[in-house]
Amino acid sequence: MPVGRLFLIPTTLGSDNPLEVLPAYNVEVLKNISTFIVEDEKTARRFIKKIWREAIIDNMQFLLLNEHTKPEDTVHFLDKCTHEDIGLMSEAGVPCIADPGNIIVNMAHAKGIEVVPLVGPSSIIMALMASGLNGQNFAFNGYLPIEKPARAKALKHLENRSASENQTQCFIEAPYRNNQLVADMLQCLSPATKLCIACDISLPSQFIKMQTIDQWRKKVPDLHKRPAIFLISK
């Protein structure tokens, strides 16, 4: 049986001080790991150095898991778990939530490797917490279609689903397309539908506000290139 564990290591949601949003225990875990599965090596190195200044980064191994990684490239990612712990790190927030890390976690379970999730910030969960919308029944839908007709259809579908199932619908967009998504929501959704916009979560510029579509139409925020979560409820 493997003796090493797979630790799911959260990172921050921006350039804030990691120790303001991450437990000290996470640092202690990180100090005992030398192999990390990451989306971007440069970002991972910067995060580790920020959370543990004495770290000797050049002694660490970074295995890349992103949209360019082929399935056959991951076959040996967990080999070291026969004798040591390995860390899986998201680019921002918690691993495996709106993140490709679940592939590695599935492998770990198949190999009998213990999976240990660590506490950290999840923009999706934090947005839901602060929205005032139904947190008992919700769905995260990832990215909506880019094309305007398909996006309008998807928005109406989510609005109807929210009404029929009493379910909060959450979704995201590439930050540079946020303003267009908001414009489409204000055009397509019913005036009484509730919309929560949560952006820059946990950062000094944090903005979280819930209003009806009709109220949002009176003053539209500029969300260009600001990481945001959108939640609607009919």
Buried (B, 14 or more C-beta within 10 A) or exposed (E): EBEBBBBBBBBBBBEBEBEEBBEEEBBEBBEEBBBBBBBBBEBBBBBBEBBBEEBEEEEBEBBBBEEEBEEEEBEEBBEBBEEBBBBBBBBBBBBBBBBBBEBBBEBBEEBEBBBBBBEBBBBBBBBBBBBBBBEEEBEBBEBBEEEEEEBBBBBEEBBEBBEEBEBBBBBBBEBEBBBBBBEBBBEBBBEEBBBBBBBBBBBEEBBBBBBBBEBBEEEEBEBEEBBBBBBBBB
